[in-house]
Amino acid sequence: MTLFQIIFSVLGALFVGTLFYYIFKFAGPWGNIWLFFLVLILAGIAAAAWVEPVGPIYRNIAWLPILFVIVTFAVFLAAVTPPNQPGEIGAGEKSAASKDKNVSLVVLSGFFWVFLILLMFAAIYGVFR
């Protein structure tokens, strides 16, 4: 893996993340754009290390698989994000709705940390193999 592949992965992730943030008003399921960027950057680096180079090549970088993986991760993260429910919730329903929201946040947070650790291991092992 070359330095150009890492730089291209970072720039591609920043581009796709910025596109999702400004056009689709999406900051990731955790509400933090920096964590969304981190996941996309790690996915791009892991893709550059593990995916077989196909498609157009520029400066010895097969950029199409890297961008495809980054966009796929962004779309999957957008799909698992719970939608905002506008409107008033009654007093009796408020505690049940907040309890469901807290449970889903705990599950999503656990998923995030396991996913992030596995993605970091894949990216680091792919870079140094």
C-alpha positions, 0 to 999 in steps of 0.5 A: 500500500502506498502513501498515495492510496492512503491520501486518496482514501482520506480525500475520497472519504472527506469528499463523500462525507461532506457531500452527505453532510451538506446535500443530504443533511446527514451527520451519521447515526451518532450525530457527529460528523467527525465519527462519520468521517472516521468510519469512511476514512477507515473503510477507504483505507481498508478497501485500498488494502484489501480489495483487488484493484480493478477499473481505471488506474491513476498513479498506480491507484485503482480509485474506483473500488475505493470510492465504491466502498466509501459510498457504500459505507456512507449509504449503509450508515445513512440507512441505519440512522433512525429518522427524526420523528417530528410532532408532539408526543403525549405525556403518557407516551413520552416516557415510553418513547424516550425509553425506546430511544435510549435502548436504540442508542445503547445498541447503536453505540455498542455496534459502533464501537465493535464495528470501529475496532474491527475496521481499525484492525482491518485497515492497520493490518492491511497497511502493514502486511 
